[in-house]
Amino acid sequence: MALTAGHAGADTVTEWNQTSIDVLKAGNVAGNPWSRCMAMVHVAIADAVNTIQGRYTRYAVTSPAAPSASADAAVAAAARTILIQVIPGQKAKVEEAYAASLKQIPDGPAKTEGIAVGEQAAAVILADRANDATGVPDTYRPVTAPGVWIPTAAPLFPEYARAKGWVITSADQFRPSPPPALTSALYAR
């Protein structure tokens, strides 16, 4: 089913969501890297679609609106660009899905412009997340001393505690205030 320019069908987004899941499984990606990749794919898709439809505020893309572009082509191009960059070992699987998506869209300026919008949205998201600290190795090692328990396994994905957030500005932005002092009247109540 081919959709008109400017309209992204839920099927296109849903298909690329499933493609992303399949690619991540095939690439043996799990945990926080999985959620990071899925976030990047869907934020790029959202920014691409909103560059065309203009319904919602975009996350990072600031290019001019492109109301005549094919949103379906933009969705496919955005997801493809992110997935190939993040999971390069699954390029063949991604390219197969991309070709199938583009085959459903009539050739013409709307398709070409949609592809450009999607690729540009993905490039902006990739640049935004390039230095998000998710790939910085954790160098913490507990101090060893006689009689002190040391965990036998390192924490899983500890670098994500220092990673750049998507919406909040810091990990402690909403940290509650400390409890009252044990010697305070408030604590005694």
C-alpha atoms as a printed R data frame, in Angstrom:
    type eleno elety resid chain resno      x       y      z
1   ATOM     1    CA   MET     A     1  0.000   0.000  0.000
2   ATOM     2    CA   ALA     A     2  1.517   3.323 -1.022
3   ATOM     3    CA   LEU     A     3  0.697   6.347  1.068
4   ATOM     4    CA   THR     A     4  0.530   9.951 -0.028
5   ATOM     5    CA   ALA     A     5  3.308  12.423  0.638
6   ATOM     6    CA   GLY     A     6  3.297  13.750  4.164
7   ATOM     7    CA   HIS     A     7  1.460  10.811  5.718
8   ATOM     8    CA   ALA     A     8  3.338   8.180  7.678
9   ATOM     9    CA   GLY     A     9  1.357   5.028  8.120
10  ATOM    10    CA   ALA     A    10  1.486   3.270 11.438
11  ATOM    11    CA   ASP     A    11  2.414   0.182  9.462
12  ATOM    12    CA   THR     A    12  5.662   1.760  8.253
13  ATOM    13    CA   VAL     A    13  6.739   2.757 11.750
14  ATOM    14    CA   THR     A    14  5.623  -0.605 13.142
15  ATOM    15    CA   GLU     A    15  7.494  -2.475 10.408
16  ATOM    16    CA   TRP     A    16 10.698  -0.562 11.144
17  ATOM    17    CA   ASN     A    17 10.224  -1.156 14.855
18  ATOM    18    CA   GLN     A    18 10.079  -4.895 14.153
19  ATOM    19    CA   THR     A    19 13.024  -4.664 11.754
20  ATOM    20    CA   SER     A    20 15.014  -2.896 14.468
21  ATOM    21    CA   ILE     A    21 14.167  -5.636 16.951
22  ATOM    22    CA   ASP     A    22 15.142  -8.345 14.459
23  ATOM    23    CA   VAL     A    23 18.437  -6.611 13.640
24  ATOM    24    CA   LEU     A    24 19.312  -6.157 17.314
25  ATOM    25    CA   LYS     A    25 18.540  -9.818 18.028
26  ATOM    26    CA   ALA     A    26 20.609 -10.961 15.048
27  ATOM    27    CA   GLY     A    27 23.439  -8.688 16.193
28  ATOM    28    CA   ASN     A    28 23.253 -10.196 19.695
29  ATOM    29    CA   VAL     A    29 22.633  -6.783 21.259
30  ATOM    30    CA   ALA     A    30 20.937  -6.653 24.652
31  ATOM    31    CA   GLY     A    31 20.413  -4.479 27.708
32  ATOM    32    CA   ASN     A    32 21.180  -0.789 27.640
33  ATOM    33    CA   PRO     A    33 22.783  -0.826 24.166
34  ATOM    34    CA   TRP     A    34 19.477  -2.257 22.896
35  ATOM    35    CA   SER     A    35 17.406   0.490 24.480
36  ATOM    36    CA   ARG     A    36 19.859   3.164 23.293
37  ATOM    37    CA   CYS     A    37 19.625   1.944 19.698
38  ATOM    38    CA   MET     A    38 15.827   1.722 19.799
39  ATOM    39    CA   ALA     A    39 15.644   5.228 21.256
40  ATOM    40    CA   MET     A    40 17.906   6.546 18.502
41  ATOM    41    CA   VAL     A    41 15.831   4.841 15.794
42  ATOM    42    CA   HIS     A    42 12.525   6.138 17.111
43  ATOM    43    CA   VAL     A    43 13.711   9.668 17.870
44  ATOM    44    CA   ALA     A    44 15.146   9.893 14.344
45  ATOM    45    CA   ILE     A    45 11.843   8.604 12.951
46  ATOM    46    CA   ALA     A    46  9.851  11.073 15.049
47  ATOM    47    CA   ASP     A    47 12.035  14.004 14.011
48  ATOM    48    CA   ALA     A    48 11.814  12.983 10.343
49  ATOM    49    CA   VAL     A    49  8.027  12.646 10.423
50  ATOM    50    CA   ASN     A    50  7.641  15.920 12.306
51  ATOM    51    CA   THR     A    51  9.857  17.681  9.777
52  ATOM    52    CA   ILE     A    52  7.218  16.667  7.226
53  ATOM    53    CA   GLN     A    53  3.993  16.863  9.221
54  ATOM    54    CA   GLY     A    54  4.923  19.562 11.726
55  ATOM    55    CA   ARG     A    55  2.534  18.339 14.407
56  ATOM    56    CA   TYR     A    56  4.975  18.110 17.300
57  ATOM    57    CA   THR     A    57  8.204  19.666 18.496
58  ATOM    58    CA   ARG     A    58 11.258  17.937 17.105
59  ATOM    59    CA   TYR     A    59 13.949  16.653 19.448
60  ATOM    60    CA   ALA     A    60 17.081  17.782 17.613
61  ATOM    61    CA   VAL     A    61 16.415  18.392 13.930
62  ATOM    62    CA   THR     A    62 16.157  22.060 12.998
63  ATOM    63    CA   SER     A    63 15.970  21.856  9.200
64  ATOM    64    CA   PRO     A    64 13.073  23.577  7.419
65  ATOM    65    CA   ALA     A    65  9.734  21.807  7.138
66  ATOM    66    CA   ALA     A    66  9.270  19.545  4.120
67  ATOM    67    CA   PRO     A    67  5.490  19.046  3.809
68  ATOM    68    CA   SER     A    68  5.667  17.567  0.302
69  ATOM    69    CA   ALA     A    69  8.065  14.764  1.279
70  ATOM    70    CA   SER     A    70  6.977  11.158  1.726
71  ATOM    71    CA   ALA     A    71  6.873  10.421  5.437
72  ATOM    72    CA   ASP     A    72  7.074   6.689  4.748
73  ATOM    73    CA   ALA     A    73 10.329   7.170  2.834
74  ATOM    74    CA   ALA     A    74 11.607   9.369  5.665
75  ATOM    75    CA   VAL     A    75 10.774   6.706  8.266
76  ATOM    76    CA   ALA     A    76 12.593   4.006  6.304
77  ATOM    77    CA   ALA     A    77 15.631   6.197  5.623
78  ATOM    78    CA   ALA     A    78 15.914   7.375  9.239
79  ATOM    79    CA   ALA     A    79 15.715   3.856 10.679
80  ATOM    80    CA   ARG     A    80 18.073   2.425  8.047
81  ATOM    81    CA   THR     A    81 20.706   5.102  8.652
82  ATOM    82    CA   ILE     A    82 20.706   4.584 12.431
83  ATOM    83    CA   LEU     A    83 20.717   0.781 12.248
84  ATOM    84    CA   ILE     A    84 23.561   0.567  9.730
85  ATOM    85    CA   GLN     A    85 25.675   2.922 11.830
86  ATOM    86    CA   VAL     A    86 24.963   1.262 15.188
87  ATOM    87    CA   ILE     A    87 24.827  -2.398 14.031
88  ATOM    88    CA   PRO     A    88 27.042  -2.497 10.906
89  ATOM    89    CA   GLY     A    89 27.264  -6.291 10.972
90  ATOM    90    CA   GLN     A    90 23.573  -6.499 10.069
91  ATOM    91    CA   LYS     A    91 23.751  -4.213  7.027
92  ATOM    92    CA   ALA     A    92 22.415  -6.853  4.599
93  ATOM    93    CA   LYS     A    93 19.306  -7.444  6.727
94  ATOM    94    CA   VAL     A    94 18.708  -3.683  7.045
95  ATOM    95    CA   GLU     A    95 19.204  -3.065  3.316
96  ATOM    96    CA   GLU     A    96 16.730  -5.833  2.479
97  ATOM    97    CA   ALA     A    97 14.066  -4.220  4.676
98  ATOM    98    CA   TYR     A    98 14.894  -0.789  3.250
99  ATOM    99    CA   ALA     A    99 14.487  -1.984 -0.345
100 ATOM   100    CA   ALA     A   100 11.138  -3.587  0.559
101 ATOM   101    CA   SER     A   101  9.932  -0.342  2.175
102 ATOM   102    CA   LEU     A   102 10.973   1.849 -0.730
103 ATOM   103    CA   LYS     A   103  9.375  -0.521 -3.254
104 ATOM   104    CA   GLN     A   104  5.958   0.350 -1.743
105 ATOM   105    CA   ILE     A   105  6.437   4.100 -2.331
106 ATOM   106    CA   PRO     A   106  5.921   5.555 -5.813
107 ATOM   107    CA   ASP     A   107  9.069   6.997 -7.368
108 ATOM   108    CA   GLY     A   108  9.162  10.763 -7.609
109 ATOM   109    CA   PRO     A   109 10.145  13.955 -5.808
110 ATOM   110    CA   ALA     A   110  8.175  13.095 -2.638
111 ATOM   111    CA   LYS     A   111 10.056   9.817 -2.238
112 ATOM   112    CA   THR     A   112 13.433  11.424 -2.954
113 ATOM   113    CA   GLU     A   113 12.763  14.285 -0.544
114 ATOM   114    CA   GLY     A   114 11.501  11.873  2.121
115 ATOM   115    CA   ILE     A   115 14.697   9.843  1.901
116 ATOM   116    CA   ALA     A   116 16.755  13.022  2.302
117 ATOM   117    CA   VAL     A   117 14.676  14.138  5.308
118 ATOM   118    CA   GLY     A   118 15.057  10.732  6.990
119 ATOM   119    CA   GLU     A   119 18.798  10.539  6.387
120 ATOM   120    CA   GLN     A   120 19.277  14.076  7.685
121 ATOM   121    CA   ALA     A   121 17.215  13.369 10.826
122 ATOM   122    CA   ALA     A   122 19.269  10.241 11.508
123 ATOM   123    CA   ALA     A   123 22.536  12.122 10.968
124 ATOM   124    CA   VAL     A   124 21.493  14.743 13.527
125 ATOM   125    CA   ILE     A   125 20.572  12.083 16.097
126 ATOM   126    CA   LEU     A   126 23.801  10.147 15.469
127 ATOM   127    CA   ALA     A   127 25.806  13.347 15.968
128 ATOM   128    CA   ASP     A   128 23.828  14.187 19.121
129 ATOM   129    CA   ARG     A   129 24.528  10.761 20.632
130 ATOM   130    CA   ALA     A   130 28.121  10.383 19.369
131 ATOM   131    CA   ASN     A   131 29.615  11.591 22.648
132 ATOM   132    CA   ASP     A   132 26.877  10.514 25.044
133 ATOM   133    CA   ALA     A   133 29.361   8.587 27.247
134 ATOM   134    CA   THR     A   134 27.646   5.227 26.760
135 ATOM   135    CA   GLY     A   135 30.827   3.757 25.315
136 ATOM   136    CA   VAL     A   136 33.188   5.034 27.999
137 ATOM   137    CA   PRO     A   137 34.565   2.054 29.911
138 ATOM   138    CA   ASP     A   138 34.079   1.951 33.642
139 ATOM   139    CA   THR     A   139 37.420   2.198 35.405
140 ATOM   140    CA   TYR     A   140 36.140   1.908 38.972
141 ATOM   141    CA   ARG     A   141 37.576  -0.958 40.947
142 ATOM   142    CA   PRO     A   142 36.646  -1.431 44.585
143 ATOM   143    CA   VAL     A   143 39.370  -0.911 47.155
144 ATOM   144    CA   THR     A   144 40.604  -4.196 48.452
145 ATOM   145    CA   ALA     A   145 41.430  -4.681 52.082
146 ATOM   146    CA   PRO     A   146 41.494  -7.684 54.400
147 ATOM   147    CA   GLY     A   147 37.995  -8.479 55.614
148 ATOM   148    CA   VAL     A   148 36.246  -6.204 53.078
149 ATOM   149    CA   TRP     A   149 33.748  -7.888 50.803
150 ATOM   150    CA   ILE     A   150 34.399  -7.272 47.118
151 ATOM   151    CA   PRO     A   151 31.743  -8.033 44.504
152 ATOM   152    CA   THR     A   152 32.836 -10.946 42.349
153 ATOM   153    CA   ALA     A   153 31.300  -9.528 39.172
154 ATOM   154    CA   ALA     A   154 31.521  -6.009 37.837
155 ATOM   155    CA   PRO     A   155 28.255  -4.070 37.594
156 ATOM   156    CA   LEU     A   156 26.437  -4.365 34.282
157 ATOM   157    CA   PHE     A   157 26.586  -1.216 32.102
158 ATOM   158    CA   PRO     A   158 27.815   1.126 34.859
159 ATOM   159    CA   GLU     A   159 28.747   3.740 32.239
160 ATOM   160    CA   TYR     A   160 25.070   4.536 31.756
161 ATOM   161    CA   ALA     A   161 25.021   6.333 35.104
162 ATOM   162    CA   ARG     A   162 27.207   9.013 33.494
163 ATOM   163    CA   ALA     A   163 25.577   8.942 30.058
164 ATOM   164    CA   LYS     A   164 23.978  11.997 28.500
165 ATOM   165    CA   GLY     A   165 20.256  11.877 29.124
166 ATOM   166    CA   TRP     A   166 17.647  12.228 26.433
167 ATOM   167    CA   VAL     A   167 15.397  14.584 28.373
168 ATOM   168    CA   ILE     A   168 16.760  15.233 31.849
169 ATOM   169    CA   THR     A   169 19.952  17.252 32.189
170 ATOM   170    CA   SER     A   170 21.643  15.101 34.836
171 ATOM   171    CA   ALA     A   171 21.149  11.840 36.696
172 ATOM   172    CA   ASP     A   172 20.548  13.705 39.949
173 ATOM   173    CA   GLN     A   173 18.218  16.376 38.550
174 ATOM   174    CA   PHE     A   174 15.254  15.059 40.527
175 ATOM   175    CA   ARG     A   175 17.106  13.685 43.512
176 ATOM   176    CA   PRO     A   176 15.043  14.102 46.709
177 ATOM   177    CA   SER     A   177 16.413  16.096 49.596
178 ATOM   178    CA   PRO     A   178 18.119  14.106 52.349
179 ATOM   179    CA   PRO     A   179 16.152  12.819 55.320
180 ATOM   180    CA   PRO     A   180 16.141  14.923 58.473
181 ATOM   181    CA   ALA     A   181 19.145  14.631 60.768
182 ATOM   182    CA   LEU     A   182 18.813  11.929 63.415
183 ATOM   183    CA   THR     A   183 19.247  14.582 66.103
184 ATOM   184    CA   SER     A   184 16.567  16.921 64.725
185 ATOM   185    CA   ALA     A   185 13.138  17.567 66.207
186 ATOM   186    CA   LEU     A   186 11.577  16.637 62.881
187 ATOM   187    CA   TYR     A   187 13.156  13.175 63.022
188 ATOM   188    CA   ALA     A   188 12.082  12.746 66.651
189 ATOM   189    CA   ARG     A   189  8.407  13.289 65.759
